[in-house]
Amino acid sequence: MKNAFSHPFLKNRRAVSQVMGSVVILGIVSSVGSVILFNGMNSISAFTYDLSFHEASKNQIHREDIIFEHVRFEPNTDNLIIDLANIGTVESTIVSITILNIDNQEIISNWVDLDQTIQLKDNRQLVLDLLDDAQIILVQGSGTWNDPAYVNSEYRISLTTAKGNFFTTVASPFNT
């Protein structure tokens, strides 16, 4: 019996050598890869260009962070002492404060102007109503934090900064 591969048609058939196949595949991969690379580089350049339009002051808004360390309701008075810490990466200026009784939605202090600057990695104590009795208005009962109308309530304290951020916490007198 004759060998099945001895047919002249099959003997004259030539294959692509491994070297030529590798060169062709390398050409295809490098051309497609360069298209993807240059498209990605153009996208990165466009993103960087868009970021250049943002002002540095607007970027500092996101770097501002203040925490409430302690809120003290002074007994037998309507004074309030707030200890704040600047844990952000820029200095902050507190421009106003608002205090709201959460239980009955009574506004205790409405947009009191402060203009207090807290330096970077520093803390500041804000004292309300010590000198100016118009900052905190307690109209019910005796007008002090010890009054039953105020002592068992929770208060939302909100600060607004010069950069437009606001920070808020909830506190109650004498940790009730």
Secondary structure, 3 states (H helix, E strand, C coil): CCCHHHCHHHHCCCCCCHHHHHHHHHHHHHHHHHHHHHHHHHHHHHHHHHHCCCCHHHHHHCCCCEEEEEEEECCCCCCEEEEEEECCCCCEEEEEEEEEECCCCCEEEEEEEEEEEECCCCEEEEEECCCCCCCCCCCCCCCCCCCHHHHCCCEEEEEEECCCCEEEEEECHHHC
